[in-house]
Amino acid sequence: MSEYQFKLPDLGEGMVESEIGEWFIKVGDQVAEEDLVGTMMTDKAAVELSSPVSGRVLKLAGEPGDIVAVGAALVVFDVGAAVGAAPTPRPNTDPVGAALALRPAPGRVITSPAVRRRAKESGVDLSNVSGTGPGGRILRQDFDKLVGAGDAGAAPTTVGAAPTPRSPATGTKEIKVIGLRRIIAERMTASKREIPHFSYVEEIDITELEALRKHLNSRQENPAERLTILPFLGTALIKALREFPQCNAMYDKERNVIIQHAAVHLGVATQTPDGLKVPVVRHAEAQSIDELAAEIRRVSAAARDNSAKKNELSGSTITITSLGKLGGIASTPVINMPEVGIIGVNRAVERPVVFNGQVAVRLMMNLSSSFDHRFVDGYDAAAMIQRIKEMLEHPATIFLPE
C-alpha cells in the first residue's frame, strides 16, 4: 500500500484554517484524479476541491463542520489501489490551482454543493443531467427542469377520495449550524453587537419611475435583460454618495480608521439556496444604467449557482438589499460589516395619496436603510436618503450630467 496525503491548500484571504462544508466521497471510495472530493468554507463561500491523484480513500479529516488547519491532511489515499500502475502525484508547485481545478473530465459532474445536496435528497443521479453552464456545469435551473419534468408525470389526486386520517406530529429534527449558515450567523451577531444601528425609513412615489422603466423595457426584446428597480436605485445612490462620501466607507477596527472610497463597489444582497450572499458590482460609478443592470444580474446569478469567484464576494463599500415582492412595508436591514450603510428596498404598492392637492392612486415604495451611528450622523443619513428620493421621484434627474 502506498499512501498519499492530500493536504488542505491555502484558500487565500490569509486563512490559516477552514471548515469542512460537505464531502462528496467516503472512506473506501475509489476516486479518480480531478474528481471533486468536497467543499471547504472560506469567509465568503464554499470552495470545491478536486483530488490531485487517483486512489482509494483511506481517511477523511473529519465531519462537516469540523475545522482543518491549512497544510493538514484533508484526505488520505491509497494510491496503490488505483487500477493499473500507481500514478505519480502532480507536482505541488501550485497547490491552490491543483485543488481548485474545474476542468471537465469524462464522467465527472460539475455543479454546486446545493445542487448536489438536493440531488442526494431527491435520489437523482446527476450524471444523467445535462448541464447548460460553463464547461457543462449543472445549474440550479437544469436540476429544477429535470425534477419538474418528473413531477409532471405524477399520478393526480382522485377527486372525492376519502381523506387520510391525521395523527399528531411527533419528533424533532436537529440541524447542525455549519458552513455558510454558521458564517452568516456569526457575521449578523457581530454586526448587531458591535455596530449601533440607526435605521431610517422614507416613502417614495415611484409612479413616474415605473412608467419610465416600463417604457424602456418595452424596447427590450430579450425579457432577461429588462430593467428592475435596482439599477435605478443604484445609479441614484452612486450620485448621492458623491455628496455624502462618509456613507461610502468602511471601518478598519484594528487601525481605528474610516476608509472613504472614491469608487463605489456596490454589494447586492442575494438570497441563494445556501443562504444570504453579497456579490459585488465593482466600479459601479463607471457604468451606465444598462451596464449596471447587466452586472447586477451576472453577479447575483453567479452567487446563486456558486460560480462566483472569491473576489466577487468581497470588497463592497455599500450594499443594497431587496426582498422583491416579499419586501413588506418596512424593514431594518443589518449592516454588512465593515461597511457603514445599507439601503433596503421594500415592496411597491398602489395607494391613495394626496398628489397636487387631490387624492390620487400612486405607486408608493419605502426605502428602509441602516447606518453605523458611530460614523454617520442621523442628519447626514436622512439627507442622503432625501437626495435619493428626489431623484427617484423625478427620474429624469438621474441622468443629468453633473
Secondary structure, 3 states (H helix, E strand, C coil): CCEEEEECCCCCCCCCEEEEEEECCCCCCEECCCCEEEEEECCCCEEEEECCCCEEEEEECCCCCCEEECCCEEEEEEHHHCCCCCCCCCCCCCHHHHHHCCCCCCCCCCECHHHHHHHHHHCCCHHHCCCCCHHHCECHHHHHHHHHHHHHCCCCCCCCCCCCCCCCCCCCCCCCCCHHHHHHHHHHHHHHHHCCEEEEEEEEECHHHHHHHHHHHHCCCCHHHCCCHHHHHHHHHHHHHHHCHHHCEEEECCCCEEEECCCCCEEECEEECCEEECCEECCHHHCCHHHHHHHHHHHHHHHHCCCCCHHHCCCCCEEEEECHHHCCCCCCCCCCCCECEEEEECCCEEEEEEECCEEEEEEEEEEEEEEECCCCCHHHHHHHHHHHHHHHHCHHHHHCCC
